[in-house]
Amino acid sequence: MTRMSEIDSGVWMLCSVCRKDIAVDDINWVCSVATCNRSRTRLVFCSVACWDSHLATLHHREAWAVEERAPSREEHARGETDAAALDAPPSPAPSPLLRPSPAALVRPASAPVAEPQSRTVVSSAPPVPAASASVTGAAGGPALSSSYAHDDVLIVVSKMKKYIRGRSGMNTSDAVADALGDHVRSICDEAIRTAARDGRKTVLDRDVPKARR
């Protein structure tokens, strides 16, 4: 960046090739390629001959010298002042990690200490109906809840009829599904008791009674 002493002497910039002074409000040449005119590079030339030397170095595919006029002394001084303001480091912001002073951590002597209040927790769960508390079970087995849907069909009727027909060629009454469902429930209850006697909460395949063949 040009020093203020150079501004006072009437120098705007130096030629990017021969380093000759380019005075304020004087004719100069710049390259037509945009990358040569960025704020950080800012190539200026005192003559077309210096621009030719620049072109021979960078080998632009298509470029030409553009004639321009340097800013006046007042415009140049104003631009330098604005650039210095932009380059000035910002004032440090207060760090959010600063710890408060010890005085701020001291509780006033007159400030009463709030005693913790006991809270009564009220459950929003609905009460368990008396019907679900009734149980059925065998001696030595776990309590089995009786609050389940007795009418649920546990047998896939179509597959059951297909099996019986495939094994024997016989037809099957729909009522057979209900009878088999009762057997399945009895087997499940026995598996539950076996898992409970082992202290488990998961029924495994080994808890199911073996099928008769």
DOVEX-549909 format. One record per atom (N, C-alpha, C): atom name; x, y, z. Coordinates in pm, whole numbers, plus 50000, padded with zeros to 5 digits. Each point is the difference from the previous one (the first is absolute). Example, Ala and Ser with C-alpha at 12.3 -4.5 7.8 and 13.67 -1.06 7.14 Angstrom:
2
N,51319,49431,50780
CA,49911,50119,50000
C,50090,50120,50000
N,49965,50105,49928
CA,50082,50119,50006
C,49923,50109,50073
***
This chain:
213
N,50085,49881,50000
CA,49915,50119,50000
C,50088,50123,50000
N,49960,50104,49929
CA,50081,50122,49988
C,50004,50072,50133
N,50118,50049,50040
CA,50016,50074,50125
C,49949,50142,49981
N,49966,50065,50114
CA,49949,50136,49995
C,50105,50096,49945
N,50129,49970,50024
CA,50105,50086,49945
C,49999,49996,49848
N,49965,49883,49941
CA,49992,49989,49856
C,49881,50079,49947
N,49892,50002,50078
CA,49885,50079,49959
C,50035,50148,49999
N,50073,50042,50105
CA,50040,50142,50006
C,50092,50037,49885
N,50082,49903,49955
CA,50092,50030,49890
C,49933,49991,49864
N,49873,49960,49997
CA,49928,49992,49874
C,50012,49866,49931
N,50052,49897,50067
CA,50014,49867,49940
C,49876,49918,50034
N,49939,49943,49896
CA,49882,49915,50021
C,50041,49855,50022
N,50070,49940,49902
CA,50047,49863,50011
C,50128,49987,49921
N,50064,49883,50010
CA,50120,49968,49924
C,49964,49905,49887
N,50066,50015,49888
CA,49978,49910,49887
C,50034,49858,50041
N,49915,49905,49967
CA,50018,49861,50041
C,50117,49934,49931
N,50059,50062,49895
CA,50112,49939,49928
C,50129,50076,50029
N,50005,50127,49967
CA,50125,50076,50015
C,50010,50074,50132
N,49894,50000,50081
CA,49996,50065,50131
C,50012,50152,49990
N,49966,50054,49889
CA,50001,50145,49982
C,49879,50061,50070
N,50017,50123,50051
CA,49889,50067,50067
C,49890,50034,49900
N,49875,49975,50043
CA,49882,50044,49925
C,49933,50106,50085
N,49997,50122,49951
CA,49948,50113,50078
C,49849,49996,50006
N,49947,50073,50100
CA,49856,50013,50011
C,49948,50078,49879
N,49880,49964,49958
CA,49934,50065,49887
C,50080,49988,49871
N,50076,49887,49986
CA,50083,49980,49883
C,49949,49881,49921
N,50036,49994,49873
CA,49960,49890,49914
C,50080,49875,50036
N,49930,49884,50005
CA,50067,49872,50021
C,49923,49895,49924
N,50053,49878,49997
CA,49935,49891,49928
C,49983,49880,50093
N,49889,49932,49981
CA,49972,49878,50077
C,49971,49887,49902
N,50009,49877,50048
CA,49974,49883,49915
C,49851,49974,49996
N,49950,49956,49886
CA,49857,49972,49985
C,49957,49872,50069
N,50095,49916,50041
CA,49967,49875,50068
C,49959,50031,50145
N,49885,49946,50043
CA,49944,50035,50131
C,50091,49959,50114
N,50069,49888,49986
CA,50085,49954,50111
C,50118,50093,50026
N,50035,50081,49904
CA,50110,50095,50020
C,49955,50128,50069
N,49868,50014,50021
CA,49947,50123,50057
C,49935,49979,50136
N,50027,49885,50060
CA,49946,49977,50134
C,50069,50091,50101
N,49932,50019,50114
CA,50052,50096,50097
C,50136,49960,50054
N,50028,49870,50008
CA,50128,49956,50057
C,50113,50000,49898
N,49965,49987,49873
CA,50106,50002,49897
C,50013,50140,49941
N,49894,50054,49947
CA,49991,50138,49950
C,50125,50039,49920
N,50009,49946,49879
CA,50114,50030,49914
C,49971,50126,49919
N,50091,50097,50007
CA,49990,50123,49920
C,50134,50021,49929
N,49994,50066,49884
CA,50121,50017,49918
C,50009,50146,49957
N,50123,50045,49996
CA,50024,50140,49963
C,49996,50020,49849
N,50013,49892,49922
CA,50000,50010,49855
C,49952,49869,49940
N,49966,50004,49870
CA,49960,49880,49930
C,50117,49902,49989
N,50122,50051,49994
CA,50117,49912,49992
C,50011,49914,50127
N,49975,50061,50115
CA,50003,49921,50125
C,49888,49897,50000
N,49882,50036,49947
CA,49892,49901,49992
C,50040,49886,49907
N,50070,50028,49890
CA,50048,49895,49910
C,50093,49904,50074
N,50084,50052,50087
CA,50089,49912,50078
C,49919,49911,50093
N,49897,50058,50057
CA,49911,49920,50086
C,49931,49890,49919
N,49954,50033,49881
CA,49932,49902,49916
C,50094,49888,49959
N,50125,50032,49973
CA,50098,49896,49962
C,50029,49906,50115
N,49979,50047,50124
CA,50028,49914,50117
C,49883,49908,50031
N,49875,50053,49996
CA,49883,49921,50040
C,49933,49927,49885
N,50029,50038,49876
CA,49948,49931,49882
C,49847,49992,50001
N,49933,50114,50016
CA,49855,50000,49990
C,49958,49961,49858
N,49894,49922,49989
CA,49953,49959,49868
C,49940,50118,49924
N,49927,50084,50070
CA,49938,50116,49937
C,50000,50115,50100
N,50077,50102,49973
CA,50011,50113,50092
C,50042,50123,49922
N,49975,50117,50061
CA,50041,50126,49942
C,50021,50102,50111
N,50071,50104,49968
CA,50027,50106,50097
C,49886,50100,49999
N,49952,50035,50119
CA,49890,50094,50015
C,50055,50129,50061
N,49976,50110,49932
CA,50048,50128,50051
C,49907,50052,50109
N,50059,50044,50110
CA,49923,50055,50110
C,50071,50123,50054
N,49933,50072,50088
CA,50059,50117,50064
C,50001,49977,50151
N,50112,50028,50062
CA,50014,49984,50144
C,49909,50097,50073
N,49957,49968,50122
CA,49913,50091,50075
C,50074,50128,50037
N,49922,50102,50030
CA,50059,50127,50043
C,50061,49985,50140
N,50073,50102,50044
CA,50064,49994,50130
C,49896,49985,50112
N,49889,50073,49991
CA,49897,49992,50103
C,49933,49862,50001
N,49967,49948,49880
CA,49938,49868,49993
C,50093,49892,50051
N,50128,50012,49969
CA,50096,49900,50045
C,50016,50004,50151
N,50007,50120,50059
CA,50013,50011,50145
C,49878,49945,50070
N,49881,50028,49945
CA,49877,49948,50061
C,49994,49848,49991
N,50045,49944,49889
CA,50001,49854,49987
C,50097,49934,50096
N,50117,50063,50023
CA,50097,49944,50094
C,49945,50003,50142
N,49926,50106,50035
CA,49942,50008,50134
C,49895,49893,50022
N,49916,49978,49898
CA,49897,49896,50011
C,50063,49862,50009
N,50107,49975,49924
CA,50066,49869,50004
C,50064,49976,50135
N,50058,50105,50061
CA,50061,49983,50132
C,49895,49966,50104
N,49880,50059,49987
CA,49893,49970,50095
C,49953,49855,49986
N,49998,49951,49876
CA,49958,49861,49979
C,50104,49902,50048
N,50129,50038,49992
CA,50105,49909,50043
C,50020,49999,50150
N,49943,50097,50073
CA,50020,50006,50144
C,49934,49880,50066
N,50069,49934,50093
CA,49940,49883,50066
C,49882,50042,50085
N,49893,49920,50001
CA,49884,50034,50082
C,50031,49989,50147
N,49928,50078,50079
CA,50020,49995,50145
C,49955,49864,50051
N,50077,49941,50091
CA,49965,49866,50047
C,49868,49999,50074
N,49918,49902,49967
CA,49871,49986,50067
C,50021,49928,50132
N,49918,50029,50097
CA,50014,49931,50129
C,49979,49851,49983
N,50086,49923,50058
CA,49994,49854,49986
C,49884,49946,50081
N,49920,49912,49941
CA,49890,49941,50077
C,50047,49903,50105
N,50131,49964,50001
CA,50052,49904,50096
C,50059,50068,50123
N,49991,50135,50007
CA,50054,50069,50116
C,49922,49960,50124
N,50071,49969,50106
CA,49936,49961,50124
C,49962,50123,50079
N,49891,49999,50075
CA,49964,50116,50081
C,50099,50020,50113
N,50005,50121,50049
CA,50090,50031,50110
C,49957,49927,50125
N,50093,49972,50093
CA,49961,49929,50123
C,49891,50073,50077
N,49998,50136,49992
CA,49898,50073,50073
C,49860,49967,49951
N,49990,49970,49870
CA,49869,49969,49944
C,49951,49863,50043
N,50092,49915,50046
CA,49961,49865,50042
C,49963,49991,50146
N,50020,50108,50076
CA,49972,49999,50143
C,49853,50032,50022
N,49931,49915,50073
CA,49858,50023,50028
C,49986,50104,50109
N,49915,50102,49985
CA,49981,50098,50107
C,49955,49932,50127
N,50045,50056,50113
CA,49969,49939,50129
C,49851,50003,50028
N,49930,50102,49948
CA,49858,50013,50029
C,49912,49917,49907
N,50060,49941,49900
CA,49920,49924,49904
C,49960,49868,50061
N,49873,49972,50016
CA,49958,49872,50060
C,50025,49885,49905
N,50034,49889,50057
CA,50023,49879,49921
C,49868,49925,49988
N,49957,49982,49880
CA,49871,49934,49978
C,50012,49852,50032
N,49912,49953,50085
CA,49999,49859,50035
C,49933,49921,49889
N,50054,49885,49968
CA,49936,49918,49896
C,49863,49955,50043
N,49905,50014,49912
CA,49863,49961,50030
C,49975,49859,49950
N,49935,49925,50085
CA,49965,49864,49960
C,49889,50004,49897
N,50009,49915,49903
CA,49902,49994,49894
C,49921,49871,50009
N,49874,50012,49974
CA,49914,49883,49996
C,49979,49961,49856
N,50046,49886,49962
CA,49989,49953,49862
C,49869,49926,49985
N,49919,50048,49912
CA,49872,49938,49973
C,50010,49925,49868
N,49977,49874,50003
CA,50008,49920,49879
C,49879,50025,49912
N,50027,50016,49870
CA,49891,50020,49905
C,49949,49869,49941
N,50062,49889,50042
CA,49957,49872,49946
C,49865,49963,50057
N,49909,49946,49922
CA,49866,49963,50051
C,50012,49883,50096
N,49910,49992,50098
CA,50006,49888,50094
C,49976,49867,49930
N,50061,49897,50054
CA,49986,49866,49943
C,49864,49945,50037
N,49920,49962,49904
CA,49868,49945,50034
C,50012,49869,50074
N,49896,49970,50076
CA,50004,49879,50082
C,50003,49875,49915
N,49942,50005,49881
CA,49995,49880,49916
C,50139,49958,49956
N,50093,50100,49976
CA,50133,49964,49954
C,50086,49945,50112
N,49955,50020,50126
CA,50079,49950,50111
C,49972,49853,50027
N,49894,49946,49945
CA,49970,49859,50022
C,50100,49915,49924
N,50043,49891,50062
CA,50103,49918,49942
C,49957,49855,50002
N,50064,49924,49911
CA,49984,49856,50001
C,50138,49940,49991
N,50021,49891,50065
CA,50131,49938,49995
C,50000,49868,50072
N,50105,49925,49978
CA,50015,49871,50065
C,50088,50016,50121
N,49999,49904,50087
CA,50081,50004,50121
C,50147,50003,49962
N,50071,50095,50058
CA,50142,50013,49971
C,50029,50080,49876
N,49898,50044,49925
CA,50021,50076,49878
C,49973,50148,50021
N,50027,50082,49900
CA,49979,50144,50014
C,49853,50035,49987
N,49966,50121,50044
CA,49863,50049,49986
C,49978,50042,49855
N,49898,49947,49938
CA,49970,50031,49862
C,49879,50090,49994
N,50013,50112,49932
CA,49890,50095,49990
C,49887,49942,49918
N,49878,50027,50045
CA,49883,49953,49925
C,49942,50109,49912
N,50064,50119,49997
CA,49948,50111,49920
C,50059,49995,49860
N,49957,49903,49922
CA,50044,49990,49862
C,49879,49962,49916
N,50013,50019,49871
CA,49887,49975,49910
C,49989,49851,49973
N,49896,49939,50056
CA,49982,49856,49982
C,49955,49965,49859
N,49946,50097,49930
CA,49943,49970,49868
C,50100,50017,49888
N,50126,50037,50032
CA,50099,50017,49894
C,50025,49866,49931
N,50008,50001,49868
CA,50028,49879,49923
C,50151,49985,49991
N,50053,49895,50053
CA,50144,49976,50001
C,50045,49909,49887
N,49905,49947,49924
CA,50032,49905,49895
C,49969,50064,49865
N,50092,49986,49905
CA,49974,50043,49863
C,49913,49892,49935
N,49870,50030,49987
CA,49904,49898,49960
C,50033,49943,49862
N,50037,50084,49906
CA,50026,49953,49864
C,50119,49905,49998
N,50103,50031,50074
CA,50118,49911,50002
C,49969,49870,50074
N,49916,50009,50104
CA,49961,49878,50072
C,49923,49906,49907
N,49902,50056,49926
CA,49921,49916,49910
C,50088,49943,49889
N,50095,50078,49952
CA,50090,49951,49895
C,50086,49886,50051
N,50044,50010,50125
CA,50085,49894,50057
C,49921,49869,50012
N,49877,50011,50055
CA,49920,49878,50020
C,49965,49937,49865
N,49966,50082,49903
CA,49968,49944,49868
C,50123,49937,49937
N,50117,50065,50017
CA,50120,49944,49941
C,50043,49871,50066
N,49976,49989,50130
CA,50040,49878,50072
C,49901,49885,49984
N,49869,50036,49985
CA,49900,49894,50002
C,49897,50009,49889
N,49990,50114,49934
CA,49897,50019,49900
C,49865,50035,50059
N,49993,50024,50131
CA,49874,50029,50068
C,49973,50149,50001
N,49868,50032,50013
CA,49958,50136,50025
C,50008,50029,50150
N,49993,50131,50036
CA,50014,50038,50141
C,49892,50099,50036
N,49934,49976,50113
CA,49898,50091,50050
C,50066,50126,50056
N,49930,50112,49992
CA,50054,50126,50053
C,50016,49996,50152
N,49921,49919,50067
CA,50008,49993,50146
C,50131,49939,50047
N,50069,49930,49912
CA,50128,49940,50039
C,50101,50110,50039
N,49990,50116,49935
CA,50094,50109,50030
C,49987,50044,50145
N,49874,50007,50054
CA,49982,50039,50139
C,50058,49896,50095
N,49978,49872,49969
CA,50054,49894,50086
C,50152,50003,50001
N,50060,50018,49882
CA,50145,50007,49995
C,50052,50124,50071
N,49925,50111,49994
CA,50040,50121,50070
C,50010,49978,50150
N,49903,49923,50056
CA,50005,49968,50143
C,50125,49920,50033
N,50036,49906,49911
CA,50123,49923,50022
C,50122,50091,49998
N,50005,50095,49906
CA,50114,50091,49990
C,50011,50085,50126
N,49886,50048,50053
CA,50004,50079,50122
C,50054,49918,50117
N,49957,49874,50009
CA,50048,49914,50108
C,50150,49977,49989
N,50049,49981,49878
CA,50145,49980,49981
C,50077,50126,50037
N,49945,50117,49961
CA,50067,50127,50034
C,50006,50020,50150
N,49890,49966,50071
CA,50001,50015,50146
C,50107,49912,50063
N,50013,49878,49950
CA,50102,49910,50054
C,50141,50054,49973
N,50022,50059,49882
CA,50130,50059,49969
C,50029,50120,50090
N,49896,50078,50032
CA,50019,50114,50089
C,50043,49953,50138
N,49935,49895,50052
CA,50036,49949,50132
C,50143,49946,50003
N,50041,49934,49893
CA,50136,49947,49995
C,50103,50113,50002
N,49976,50107,49922
CA,50093,50113,49999
C,50004,50070,50135
N,49884,50009,50068
CA,49996,50066,50131
C,50076,49919,50104
N,49990,49867,49995
CA,50074,49917,50095
C,50151,50015,49983
N,50045,50032,49879
CA,50142,50022,49974
C,50043,50142,50031
N,49906,50084,50046
CA,50034,50138,50032
C,50017,50089,49879
N,49942,49963,49889
CA,50011,50080,49878
C,49870,50073,49972
N,50012,50111,49924
CA,49884,50076,49954
C,49978,49986,49851
N,50070,49905,49940
CA,49987,49974,49857
C,49971,49852,49980
N,49895,49972,49925
CA,49966,49861,49968
C,50086,49956,49882
N,50070,49887,50018
CA,50087,49947,49897
C,49938,49877,49936
N,50060,49956,49891
CA,49944,49884,49930
C,50009,49874,50085
N,50100,49994,50089
CA,50012,49880,50083
C,49894,49993,50109
N,49928,50111,50024
CA,49892,49999,50098
C,49872,49939,49945
N,49989,49987,49870
CA,49879,49946,49937
C,50004,49848,50011
N,49891,49938,50050
CA,49998,49851,50008
C,50020,49939,49862
N,50066,49887,49999
CA,50027,49933,49875
C,49870,49946,49939
N,49990,50011,49870
CA,49880,49951,49929
C,49999,49850,49997
N,49881,49941,50010
CA,49984,49856,49993
C,49991,49957,49855
N,50064,49893,49967
CA,50001,49949,49863
C,49941,49858,49996
***
